[in-house]
Amino acid sequence: MLRREIWVDPRGRVVRYNLAYINHLVYAGDNGRVLGYDSAHGCHHRHYRGRVTKVRFESFGQIEARFQRECNRLAKEVRHAQD
């Protein structure tokens, strides 16, 4: 499951976001969040199988593209493991 929560101000700027790939069969911790990016707690960070690291933020578009690339890679790994 992919979850995308994006908060936008009246001017159309992204002011908060939460992007997550959730799959309890791949990772049971962190409520099944295998991969995630969000801006909670006043900083931009990445979740990966329970580990949290800060990320450099240039734009929401850049973060969203990075998230999508990583999701695509993870989906391929899951499909390959199921074969």
PyMOL Python script that loads the backbone (N, CA, C, O; Angstrom):
from pymol import cmd

cmd.read_pdbstr("""\
ATOM      1  N   MET A   1       0.836  -1.171   0.000  1.00  0.00           N
ATOM      2  CA  MET A   1       0.000   0.000   0.000  1.00  0.00           C
ATOM      3  C   MET A   1       0.883   1.237   0.000  1.00  0.00           C
ATOM      4  O   MET A   1       1.866   1.303   0.738  1.00  0.00           O
ATOM      5  N   LEU A   2       0.542   2.197  -0.809  1.00  0.00           N
ATOM      6  CA  LEU A   2       1.213   3.488  -0.809  1.00  0.00           C
ATOM      7  C   LEU A   2       0.309   4.512  -0.150  1.00  0.00           C
ATOM      8  O   LEU A   2      -0.887   4.585  -0.435  1.00  0.00           O
ATOM      9  N   ARG A   3       0.894   5.296   0.729  1.00  0.00           N
ATOM     10  CA  ARG A   3       0.135   6.362   1.388  1.00  0.00           C
ATOM     11  C   ARG A   3       0.813   7.682   1.063  1.00  0.00           C
ATOM     12  O   ARG A   3       2.023   7.832   1.231  1.00  0.00           O
ATOM     13  N   ARG A   4       0.022   8.630   0.599  1.00  0.00           N
ATOM     14  CA  ARG A   4       0.537   9.962   0.285  1.00  0.00           C
ATOM     15  C   ARG A   4      -0.381  10.974   0.958  1.00  0.00           C
ATOM     16  O   ARG A   4      -1.556  11.096   0.611  1.00  0.00           O
ATOM     17  N   GLU A   5       0.167  11.686   1.911  1.00  0.00           N
ATOM     18  CA  GLU A   5      -0.558  12.771   2.570  1.00  0.00           C
ATOM     19  C   GLU A   5       0.247  14.037   2.333  1.00  0.00           C
ATOM     20  O   GLU A   5       1.425  14.116   2.683  1.00  0.00           O
ATOM     21  N   ILE A   6      -0.398  15.014   1.741  1.00  0.00           N
ATOM     22  CA  ILE A   6       0.294  16.242   1.371  1.00  0.00           C
ATOM     23  C   ILE A   6      -0.570  17.424   1.791  1.00  0.00           C
ATOM     24  O   ILE A   6      -1.726  17.528   1.378  1.00  0.00           O
ATOM     25  N   TRP A   7      -0.022  18.305   2.599  1.00  0.00           N
ATOM     26  CA  TRP A   7      -0.718  19.485   3.047  1.00  0.00           C
ATOM     27  C   TRP A   7      -0.183  20.675   2.268  1.00  0.00           C
ATOM     28  O   TRP A   7       1.028  20.863   2.161  1.00  0.00           O
ATOM     29  N   VAL A   8      -1.090  21.476   1.724  1.00  0.00           N
ATOM     30  CA  VAL A   8      -0.734  22.604   0.874  1.00  0.00           C
ATOM     31  C   VAL A   8      -1.344  23.875   1.456  1.00  0.00           C
ATOM     32  O   VAL A   8      -2.491  23.873   1.903  1.00  0.00           O
ATOM     33  N   ASP A   9      -0.572  24.960   1.448  1.00  0.00           N
ATOM     34  CA  ASP A   9      -1.094  26.230   1.952  1.00  0.00           C
ATOM     35  C   ASP A   9      -1.944  26.909   0.875  1.00  0.00           C
ATOM     36  O   ASP A   9      -2.000  26.424  -0.255  1.00  0.00           O
ATOM     37  N   PRO A  10      -2.600  28.010   1.201  1.00  0.00           N
ATOM     38  CA  PRO A  10      -3.457  28.696   0.218  1.00  0.00           C
ATOM     39  C   PRO A  10      -2.734  29.149  -1.047  1.00  0.00           C
ATOM     40  O   PRO A  10      -3.372  29.380  -2.074  1.00  0.00           O
ATOM     41  N   ARG A  11      -1.420  29.277  -0.982  1.00  0.00           N
ATOM     42  CA  ARG A  11      -0.652  29.683  -2.162  1.00  0.00           C
ATOM     43  C   ARG A  11      -0.215  28.486  -3.002  1.00  0.00           C
ATOM     44  O   ARG A  11       0.426  28.658  -4.039  1.00  0.00           O
ATOM     45  N   GLY A  12      -0.556  27.282  -2.565  1.00  0.00           N
ATOM     46  CA  GLY A  12      -0.209  26.085  -3.316  1.00  0.00           C
ATOM     47  C   GLY A  12       1.136  25.470  -2.959  1.00  0.00           C
ATOM     48  O   GLY A  12       1.596  24.558  -3.646  1.00  0.00           O
ATOM     49  N   ARG A  13       1.773  25.950  -1.898  1.00  0.00           N
ATOM     50  CA  ARG A  13       3.063  25.418  -1.473  1.00  0.00           C
ATOM     51  C   ARG A  13       2.857  24.246  -0.519  1.00  0.00           C
ATOM     52  O   ARG A  13       1.990  24.284   0.355  1.00  0.00           O
ATOM     53  N   VAL A  14       3.658  23.214  -0.699  1.00  0.00           N
ATOM     54  CA  VAL A  14       3.610  22.058   0.201  1.00  0.00           C
ATOM     55  C   VAL A  14       4.233  22.480   1.528  1.00  0.00           C
ATOM     56  O   VAL A  14       5.389  22.900   1.584  1.00  0.00           O
ATOM     57  N   VAL A  15       3.446  22.361   2.591  1.00  0.00           N
ATOM     58  CA  VAL A  15       3.935  22.764   3.906  1.00  0.00           C
ATOM     59  C   VAL A  15       4.193  21.568   4.822  1.00  0.00           C
ATOM     60  O   VAL A  15       4.847  21.699   5.856  1.00  0.00           O
ATOM     61  N   ARG A  16       3.681  20.420   4.439  1.00  0.00           N
ATOM     62  CA  ARG A  16       3.880  19.200   5.223  1.00  0.00           C
ATOM     63  C   ARG A  16       3.577  18.016   4.315  1.00  0.00           C
ATOM     64  O   ARG A  16       2.732  18.111   3.425  1.00  0.00           O
ATOM     65  N   TYR A  17       4.268  16.901   4.542  1.00  0.00           N
ATOM     66  CA  TYR A  17       4.012  15.719   3.729  1.00  0.00           C
ATOM     67  C   TYR A  17       4.337  14.460   4.509  1.00  0.00           C
ATOM     68  O   TYR A  17       5.101  14.474   5.474  1.00  0.00           O
ATOM     69  N   ASN A  18       3.732  13.374   4.058  1.00  0.00           N
ATOM     70  CA  ASN A  18       3.968  12.051   4.628  1.00  0.00           C
ATOM     71  C   ASN A  18       3.773  11.054   3.481  1.00  0.00           C
ATOM     72  O   ASN A  18       2.653  10.848   3.013  1.00  0.00           O
ATOM     73  N   LEU A  19       4.860  10.446   3.040  1.00  0.00           N
ATOM     74  CA  LEU A  19       4.830   9.460   1.962  1.00  0.00           C
ATOM     75  C   LEU A  19       5.271   8.128   2.551  1.00  0.00           C
ATOM     76  O   LEU A  19       6.294   8.069   3.234  1.00  0.00           O
ATOM     77  N   ALA A  20       4.527   7.065   2.302  1.00  0.00           N
ATOM     78  CA  ALA A  20       4.899   5.781   2.912  1.00  0.00           C
ATOM     79  C   ALA A  20       4.535   4.603   2.021  1.00  0.00           C
ATOM     80  O   ALA A  20       3.495   4.583   1.363  1.00  0.00           O
ATOM     81  N   TYR A  21       5.428   3.625   2.025  1.00  0.00           N
ATOM     82  CA  TYR A  21       5.174   2.315   1.425  1.00  0.00           C
ATOM     83  C   TYR A  21       4.990   1.363   2.598  1.00  0.00           C
ATOM     84  O   TYR A  21       5.908   1.157   3.392  1.00  0.00           O
ATOM     85  N   ILE A  22       3.806   0.787   2.700  1.00  0.00           N
ATOM     86  CA  ILE A  22       3.449  -0.073   3.820  1.00  0.00           C
ATOM     87  C   ILE A  22       3.207  -1.481   3.308  1.00  0.00           C
ATOM     88  O   ILE A  22       2.394  -1.705   2.411  1.00  0.00           O
ATOM     89  N   ASN A  23       3.935  -2.431   3.899  1.00  0.00           N
ATOM     90  CA  ASN A  23       3.763  -3.838   3.538  1.00  0.00           C
ATOM     91  C   ASN A  23       4.181  -4.673   4.744  1.00  0.00           C
ATOM     92  O   ASN A  23       5.370  -4.876   4.990  1.00  0.00           O
ATOM     93  N   HIS A  24       3.197  -5.149   5.484  1.00  0.00           N
ATOM     94  CA  HIS A  24       3.462  -5.915   6.707  1.00  0.00           C
ATOM     95  C   HIS A  24       4.191  -7.227   6.432  1.00  0.00           C
ATOM     96  O   HIS A  24       4.825  -7.781   7.330  1.00  0.00           O
ATOM     97  N   LEU A  25       4.107  -7.722   5.214  1.00  0.00           N
ATOM     98  CA  LEU A  25       4.806  -8.965   4.881  1.00  0.00           C
ATOM     99  C   LEU A  25       6.301  -8.734   4.654  1.00  0.00           C
ATOM    100  O   LEU A  25       7.102  -9.657   4.800  1.00  0.00           O
ATOM    101  N   VAL A  26       6.670  -7.525   4.304  1.00  0.00           N
ATOM    102  CA  VAL A  26       8.073  -7.188   4.073  1.00  0.00           C
ATOM    103  C   VAL A  26       8.737  -6.738   5.366  1.00  0.00           C
ATOM    104  O   VAL A  26       9.871  -7.118   5.654  1.00  0.00           O
ATOM    105  N   TYR A  27       8.018  -5.918   6.150  1.00  0.00           N
ATOM    106  CA  TYR A  27       8.554  -5.413   7.411  1.00  0.00           C
ATOM    107  C   TYR A  27       7.399  -5.243   8.391  1.00  0.00           C
ATOM    108  O   TYR A  27       6.471  -4.479   8.129  1.00  0.00           O
ATOM    109  N   ALA A  28       7.449  -5.934   9.489  1.00  0.00           N
ATOM    110  CA  ALA A  28       6.349  -5.911  10.458  1.00  0.00           C
ATOM    111  C   ALA A  28       6.450  -4.752  11.437  1.00  0.00           C
ATOM    112  O   ALA A  28       5.440  -4.355  12.018  1.00  0.00           O
ATOM    113  N   GLY A  29       7.638  -4.201  11.635  1.00  0.00           N
ATOM    114  CA  GLY A  29       7.810  -3.086  12.565  1.00  0.00           C
ATOM    115  C   GLY A  29       7.235  -1.799  12.021  1.00  0.00           C
ATOM    116  O   GLY A  29       6.817  -1.737  10.865  1.00  0.00           O
ATOM    117  N   ASP A  30       7.212  -0.767  12.852  1.00  0.00           N
ATOM    118  CA  ASP A  30       6.788   0.577  12.443  1.00  0.00           C
ATOM    119  C   ASP A  30       5.446   0.559  11.713  1.00  0.00           C
ATOM    120  O   ASP A  30       5.247   1.282  10.737  1.00  0.00           O
ATOM    121  N   ASN A  31       4.533  -0.277  12.200  1.00  0.00           N
ATOM    122  CA  ASN A  31       3.199  -0.421  11.603  1.00  0.00           C
ATOM    123  C   ASN A  31       3.247  -0.812  10.130  1.00  0.00           C
ATOM    124  O   ASN A  31       2.373  -0.439   9.348  1.00  0.00           O
ATOM    125  N   GLY A  32       4.282  -1.571   9.762  1.00  0.00           N
ATOM    126  CA  GLY A  32       4.399  -2.055   8.392  1.00  0.00           C
ATOM    127  C   GLY A  32       5.040  -1.082   7.419  1.00  0.00           C
ATOM    128  O   GLY A  32       5.119  -1.356   6.222  1.00  0.00           O
ATOM    129  N   ARG A  33       5.498   0.050   7.927  1.00  0.00           N
ATOM    130  CA  ARG A  33       6.112   1.053   7.036  1.00  0.00           C
ATOM    131  C   ARG A  33       7.510   0.574   6.651  1.00  0.00           C
ATOM    132  O   ARG A  33       8.437   0.612   7.460  1.00  0.00           O
ATOM    133  N   VAL A  34       7.644   0.130   5.427  1.00  0.00           N
ATOM    134  CA  VAL A  34       8.927  -0.313   4.901  1.00  0.00           C
ATOM    135  C   VAL A  34       9.777   0.912   4.573  1.00  0.00           C
ATOM    136  O   VAL A  34      10.962   0.967   4.903  1.00  0.00           O
ATOM    137  N   LEU A  35       9.160   1.882   3.924  1.00  0.00           N
ATOM    138  CA  LEU A  35       9.846   3.086   3.470  1.00  0.00           C
ATOM    139  C   LEU A  35       8.926   4.276   3.663  1.00  0.00           C
ATOM    140  O   LEU A  35       7.722   4.183   3.425  1.00  0.00           O
ATOM    141  N   GLY A  36       9.486   5.380   4.088  1.00  0.00           N
ATOM    142  CA  GLY A  36       8.681   6.579   4.226  1.00  0.00           C
ATOM    143  C   GLY A  36       9.531   7.830   4.234  1.00  0.00           C
ATOM    144  O   GLY A  36      10.697   7.807   4.628  1.00  0.00           O
ATOM    145  N   TYR A  37       8.934   8.913   3.798  1.00  0.00           N
ATOM    146  CA  TYR A  37       9.545  10.235   3.882  1.00  0.00           C
ATOM    147  C   TYR A  37       8.497  11.150   4.490  1.00  0.00           C
ATOM    148  O   TYR A  37       7.327  11.102   4.110  1.00  0.00           O
ATOM    149  N   ASP A  38       8.916  11.986   5.437  1.00  0.00           N
ATOM    150  CA  ASP A  38       7.970  12.954   5.976  1.00  0.00           C
ATOM    151  C   ASP A  38       8.700  14.147   6.554  1.00  0.00           C
ATOM    152  O   ASP A  38       9.922  14.156   6.699  1.00  0.00           O
ATOM    153  N   SER A  39       7.907  15.151   6.877  1.00  0.00           N
ATOM    154  CA  SER A  39       8.458  16.399   7.412  1.00  0.00           C
ATOM    155  C   SER A  39       7.942  16.662   8.820  1.00  0.00           C
ATOM    156  O   SER A  39       7.896  17.812   9.257  1.00  0.00           O
ATOM    157  N   ALA A  40       7.559  15.622   9.526  1.00  0.00           N
ATOM    158  CA  ALA A  40       7.067  15.783  10.894  1.00  0.00           C
ATOM    159  C   ALA A  40       8.217  16.181  11.822  1.00  0.00           C
ATOM    160  O   ALA A  40       9.387  15.973  11.501  1.00  0.00           O
ATOM    161  N   HIS A  41       7.877  16.740  12.942  1.00  0.00           N
ATOM    162  CA  HIS A  41       8.832  17.093  13.994  1.00  0.00           C
ATOM    163  C   HIS A  41       9.842  18.156  13.544  1.00  0.00           C
ATOM    164  O   HIS A  41      10.938  18.247  14.095  1.00  0.00           O
ATOM    165  N   GLY A  42       9.471  18.947  12.555  1.00  0.00           N
ATOM    166  CA  GLY A  42      10.306  20.062  12.140  1.00  0.00           C
ATOM    167  C   GLY A  42      11.523  19.731  11.299  1.00  0.00           C
ATOM    168  O   GLY A  42      12.381  20.588  11.092  1.00  0.00           O
ATOM    169  N   CYS A  43      11.615  18.487  10.805  1.00  0.00           N
ATOM    170  CA  CYS A  43      12.739  18.161   9.928  1.00  0.00           C
ATOM    171  C   CYS A  43      12.297  17.149   8.868  1.00  0.00           C
ATOM    172  O   CYS A  43      11.313  16.430   9.043  1.00  0.00           O
ATOM    173  N   HIS A  44      13.033  17.114   7.790  1.00  0.00           N
ATOM    174  CA  HIS A  44      12.761  16.186   6.700  1.00  0.00           C
ATOM    175  C   HIS A  44      13.568  14.923   6.962  1.00  0.00           C
ATOM    176  O   HIS A  44      14.772  14.981   7.210  1.00  0.00           O
ATOM    177  N   HIS A  45      12.891  13.783   6.904  1.00  0.00           N
ATOM    178  CA  HIS A  45      13.593  12.547   7.205  1.00  0.00           C
ATOM    179  C   HIS A  45      13.003  11.357   6.462  1.00  0.00           C
ATOM    180  O   HIS A  45      11.896  11.406   5.927  1.00  0.00           O
ATOM    181  N   ARG A  46      13.794  10.287   6.452  1.00  0.00           N
ATOM    182  CA  ARG A  46      13.463   9.053   5.743  1.00  0.00           C
ATOM    183  C   ARG A  46      13.381   7.914   6.755  1.00  0.00           C
ATOM    184  O   ARG A  46      14.227   7.780   7.639  1.00  0.00           O
ATOM    185  N   HIS A  47      12.346   7.101   6.601  1.00  0.00           N
ATOM    186  CA  HIS A  47      12.196   5.882   7.395  1.00  0.00           C
ATOM    187  C   HIS A  47      12.488   4.708   6.468  1.00  0.00           C
ATOM    188  O   HIS A  47      11.984   4.656   5.346  1.00  0.00           O
ATOM    189  N   TYR A  48      13.296   3.773   6.934  1.00  0.00           N
ATOM    190  CA  TYR A  48      13.530   2.563   6.164  1.00  0.00           C
ATOM    191  C   TYR A  48      13.675   1.403   7.142  1.00  0.00           C
ATOM    192  O   TYR A  48      14.670   1.286   7.857  1.00  0.00           O
ATOM    193  N   ARG A  49      12.663   0.559   7.153  1.00  0.00           N
ATOM    194  CA  ARG A  49      12.641  -0.621   8.017  1.00  0.00           C
ATOM    195  C   ARG A  49      13.037  -0.298   9.454  1.00  0.00           C
ATOM    196  O   ARG A  49      13.869  -0.974  10.059  1.00  0.00           O
ATOM    197  N   GLY A  50      12.417   0.752   9.978  1.00  0.00           N
ATOM    198  CA  GLY A  50      12.613   1.112  11.372  1.00  0.00           C
ATOM    199  C   GLY A  50      13.737   2.087  11.660  1.00  0.00           C
ATOM    200  O   GLY A  50      13.831   2.601  12.775  1.00  0.00           O
ATOM    201  N   ARG A  51      14.582   2.352  10.695  1.00  0.00           N
ATOM    202  CA  ARG A  51      15.679   3.302  10.891  1.00  0.00           C
ATOM    203  C   ARG A  51      15.281   4.657  10.320  1.00  0.00           C
ATOM    204  O   ARG A  51      14.690   4.742   9.244  1.00  0.00           O
ATOM    205  N   VAL A  52      15.610   5.706  11.050  1.00  0.00           N
ATOM    206  CA  VAL A  52      15.257   7.064  10.633  1.00  0.00           C
ATOM    207  C   VAL A  52      16.536   7.862  10.409  1.00  0.00           C
ATOM    208  O   VAL A  52      17.427   7.887  11.257  1.00  0.00           O
ATOM    209  N   THR A  53      16.607   8.516   9.246  1.00  0.00           N
ATOM    210  CA  THR A  53      17.749   9.369   8.937  1.00  0.00           C
ATOM    211  C   THR A  53      17.252  10.687   8.349  1.00  0.00           C
ATOM    212  O   THR A  53      16.261  10.721   7.620  1.00  0.00           O
ATOM    213  N   LYS A  54      17.944  11.752   8.674  1.00  0.00           N
ATOM    214  CA  LYS A  54      17.600  13.052   8.093  1.00  0.00           C
ATOM    215  C   LYS A  54      17.956  13.042   6.613  1.00  0.00           C
ATOM    216  O   LYS A  54      18.899  12.373   6.190  1.00  0.00           O
ATOM    217  N   VAL A  55      17.180  13.800   5.830  1.00  0.00           N
ATOM    218  CA  VAL A  55      17.455  13.930   4.400  1.00  0.00           C
ATOM    219  C   VAL A  55      17.555  15.406   4.041  1.00  0.00           C
ATOM    220  O   VAL A  55      16.937  16.269   4.664  1.00  0.00           O
ATOM    221  N   ARG A  56      18.347  15.658   3.023  1.00  0.00           N
ATOM    222  CA  ARG A  56      18.473  17.018   2.513  1.00  0.00           C
ATOM    223  C   ARG A  56      17.224  17.342   1.706  1.00  0.00           C
ATOM    224  O   ARG A  56      16.830  16.566   0.836  1.00  0.00           O
ATOM    225  N   PHE A  57      16.614  18.453   1.980  1.00  0.00           N
ATOM    226  CA  PHE A  57      15.394  18.864   1.292  1.00  0.00           C
ATOM    227  C   PHE A  57      15.702  19.989   0.328  1.00  0.00           C
ATOM    228  O   PHE A  57      16.158  21.061   0.727  1.00  0.00           O
ATOM    229  N   GLU A  58      15.448  19.736  -0.945  1.00  0.00           N
ATOM    230  CA  GLU A  58      15.552  20.778  -1.961  1.00  0.00           C
ATOM    231  C   GLU A  58      14.167  21.235  -2.383  1.00  0.00           C
ATOM    232  O   GLU A  58      13.899  22.428  -2.524  1.00  0.00           O
ATOM    233  N   SER A  59      13.282  20.243  -2.585  1.00  0.00           N
ATOM    234  CA  SER A  59      11.902  20.543  -2.951  1.00  0.00           C
ATOM    235  C   SER A  59      11.053  19.294  -2.679  1.00  0.00           C
ATOM    236  O   SER A  59      11.573  18.182  -2.576  1.00  0.00           O
ATOM    237  N   PHE A  60       9.759  19.501  -2.568  1.00  0.00           N
ATOM    238  CA  PHE A  60       8.888  18.351  -2.394  1.00  0.00           C
ATOM    239  C   PHE A  60       8.951  17.449  -3.619  1.00  0.00           C
ATOM    240  O   PHE A  60       8.925  16.225  -3.490  1.00  0.00           O
ATOM    241  N   GLY A  61       9.032  18.036  -4.793  1.00  0.00           N
ATOM    242  CA  GLY A  61       9.126  17.247  -6.025  1.00  0.00           C
ATOM    243  C   GLY A  61      10.327  16.315  -6.015  1.00  0.00           C
ATOM    244  O   GLY A  61      10.230  15.170  -6.457  1.00  0.00           O
ATOM    245  N   GLN A  62      11.445  16.793  -5.520  1.00  0.00           N
ATOM    246  CA  GLN A  62      12.658  15.982  -5.436  1.00  0.00           C
ATOM    247  C   GLN A  62      12.454  14.822  -4.456  1.00  0.00           C
ATOM    248  O   GLN A  62      12.849  13.691  -4.741  1.00  0.00           O
ATOM    249  N   ILE A  63      11.840  15.101  -3.311  1.00  0.00           N
ATOM    250  CA  ILE A  63      11.578  14.056  -2.315  1.00  0.00           C
ATOM    251  C   ILE A  63      10.593  13.031  -2.880  1.00  0.00           C
ATOM    252  O   ILE A  63      10.787  11.825  -2.726  1.00  0.00           O
ATOM    253  N   GLU A  64       9.549  13.512  -3.525  1.00  0.00           N
ATOM    254  CA  GLU A  64       8.543  12.610  -4.081  1.00  0.00           C
ATOM    255  C   GLU A  64       9.148  11.705  -5.160  1.00  0.00           C
ATOM    256  O   GLU A  64       8.835  10.516  -5.217  1.00  0.00           O
ATOM    257  N   ALA A  65      10.001  12.257  -6.004  1.00  0.00           N
ATOM    258  CA  ALA A  65      10.658  11.459  -7.051  1.00  0.00           C
ATOM    259  C   ALA A  65      11.577  10.404  -6.431  1.00  0.00           C
ATOM    260  O   ALA A  65      11.611   9.262  -6.888  1.00  0.00           O
ATOM    261  N   ARG A  66      12.312  10.783  -5.406  1.00  0.00           N
ATOM    262  CA  ARG A  66      13.201   9.832  -4.717  1.00  0.00           C
ATOM    263  C   ARG A  66      12.379   8.700  -4.099  1.00  0.00           C
ATOM    264  O   ARG A  66      12.738   7.528  -4.217  1.00  0.00           O
ATOM    265  N   PHE A  67      11.281   9.055  -3.442  1.00  0.00           N
ATOM    266  CA  PHE A  67      10.391   8.060  -2.838  1.00  0.00           C
ATOM    267  C   PHE A  67       9.868   7.099  -3.901  1.00  0.00           C
ATOM    268  O   PHE A  67       9.857   5.887  -3.689  1.00  0.00           O
ATOM    269  N   GLN A  68       9.440   7.625  -5.026  1.00  0.00           N
ATOM    270  CA  GLN A  68       8.889   6.779  -6.091  1.00  0.00           C
ATOM    271  C   GLN A  68       9.938   5.825  -6.655  1.00  0.00           C
ATOM    272  O   GLN A  68       9.647   4.653  -6.893  1.00  0.00           O
ATOM    273  N   ARG A  69      11.158   6.321  -6.871  1.00  0.00           N
ATOM    274  CA  ARG A  69      12.242   5.456  -7.358  1.00  0.00           C
ATOM    275  C   ARG A  69      12.514   4.313  -6.383  1.00  0.00           C
ATOM    276  O   ARG A  69      12.674   3.161  -6.788  1.00  0.00           O
ATOM    277  N   GLU A  70      12.564   4.645  -5.098  1.00  0.00           N
ATOM    278  CA  GLU A  70      12.829   3.617  -4.097  1.00  0.00           C
ATOM    279  C   GLU A  70      11.668   2.628  -3.996  1.00  0.00           C
ATOM    280  O   GLU A  70      11.893   1.432  -3.815  1.00  0.00           O
ATOM    281  N   CYS A  71      10.440   3.109  -4.110  1.00  0.00           N
ATOM    282  CA  CYS A  71       9.269   2.209  -4.095  1.00  0.00           C
ATOM    283  C   CYS A  71       9.313   1.251  -5.275  1.00  0.00           C
ATOM    284  O   CYS A  71       9.040   0.060  -5.121  1.00  0.00           O
ATOM    285  N   ASN A  72       9.656   1.762  -6.446  1.00  0.00           N
ATOM    286  CA  ASN A  72       9.747   0.910  -7.634  1.00  0.00           C
ATOM    287  C   ASN A  72      10.790  -0.180  -7.438  1.00  0.00           C
ATOM    288  O   ASN A  72      10.561  -1.335  -7.796  1.00  0.00           O
ATOM    289  N   ARG A  73      11.937   0.186  -6.868  1.00  0.00           N
ATOM    290  CA  ARG A  73      12.999  -0.790  -6.611  1.00  0.00           C
ATOM    291  C   ARG A  73      12.537  -1.837  -5.601  1.00  0.00           C
ATOM    292  O   ARG A  73      12.776  -3.029  -5.793  1.00  0.00           O
ATOM    293  N   LEU A  74      11.885  -1.407  -4.538  1.00  0.00           N
ATOM    294  CA  LEU A  74      11.391  -2.340  -3.530  1.00  0.00           C
ATOM    295  C   LEU A  74      10.323  -3.272  -4.099  1.00  0.00           C
ATOM    296  O   LEU A  74      10.304  -4.461  -3.780  1.00  0.00           O
ATOM    297  N   ALA A  75       9.444  -2.744  -4.930  1.00  0.00           N
ATOM    298  CA  ALA A  75       8.401  -3.566  -5.540  1.00  0.00           C
ATOM    299  C   ALA A  75       9.016  -4.656  -6.408  1.00  0.00           C
ATOM    300  O   ALA A  75       8.544  -5.792  -6.408  1.00  0.00           O
ATOM    301  N   LYS A  76      10.069  -4.314  -7.150  1.00  0.00           N
ATOM    302  CA  LYS A  76      10.767  -5.316  -7.970  1.00  0.00           C
ATOM    303  C   LYS A  76      11.387  -6.386  -7.089  1.00  0.00           C
ATOM    304  O   LYS A  76      11.327  -7.572  -7.413  1.00  0.00           O
ATOM    305  N   GLU A  77      11.982  -5.974  -5.971  1.00  0.00           N
ATOM    306  CA  GLU A  77      12.574  -6.948  -5.056  1.00  0.00           C
ATOM    307  C   GLU A  77      11.528  -7.893  -4.483  1.00  0.00           C
ATOM    308  O   GLU A  77      11.769  -9.094  -4.361  1.00  0.00           O
ATOM    309  N   VAL A  78      10.374  -7.354  -4.134  1.00  0.00           N
ATOM    310  CA  VAL A  78       9.295  -8.183  -3.579  1.00  0.00           C
ATOM    311  C   VAL A  78       8.786  -9.157  -4.631  1.00  0.00           C
ATOM    312  O   VAL A  78       8.582 -10.335  -4.340  1.00  0.00           O
ATOM    313  N   ARG A  79       8.580  -8.672  -5.858  1.00  0.00           N
ATOM    314  CA  ARG A  79       8.127  -9.567  -6.928  1.00  0.00           C
ATOM    315  C   ARG A  79       9.144 -10.659  -7.203  1.00  0.00           C
ATOM    316  O   ARG A  79       8.775 -11.818  -7.398  1.00  0.00           O
ATOM    317  N   HIS A  80      10.418 -10.301  -7.222  1.00  0.00           N
ATOM    318  CA  HIS A  80      11.478 -11.272  -7.478  1.00  0.00           C
ATOM    319  C   HIS A  80      11.519 -12.327  -6.364  1.00  0.00           C
ATOM    320  O   HIS A  80      11.727 -13.509  -6.637  1.00  0.00           O
ATOM    321  N   ALA A  81      11.324 -11.910  -5.135  1.00  0.00           N
ATOM    322  CA  ALA A  81      11.348 -12.854  -4.003  1.00  0.00           C
ATOM    323  C   ALA A  81      10.152 -13.802  -4.053  1.00  0.00           C
ATOM    324  O   ALA A  81      10.236 -14.924  -3.553  1.00  0.00           O
ATOM    325  N   GLN A  82       9.043 -13.369  -4.649  1.00  0.00           N
ATOM    326  CA  GLN A  82       7.850 -14.196  -4.734  1.00  0.00           C
ATOM    327  C   GLN A  82       7.932 -15.218  -5.866  1.00  0.00           C
ATOM    328  O   GLN A  82       7.204 -16.211  -5.854  1.00  0.00           O
ATOM    329  N   ASP A  83       8.804 -14.989  -6.837  1.00  0.00           N
ATOM    330  CA  ASP A  83       8.932 -15.900  -7.984  1.00  0.00           C
ATOM    331  C   ASP A  83       9.589 -17.206  -7.591  1.00  0.00           C
ATOM    332  O   ASP A  83       9.774 -18.083  -8.435  1.00  0.00           O
TER     333      ASP A  83
END
""", "prot")
cmd.dss("prot")
cmd.show_as("cartoon", "prot")
cmd.util.cbc("prot")
cmd.orient("prot")
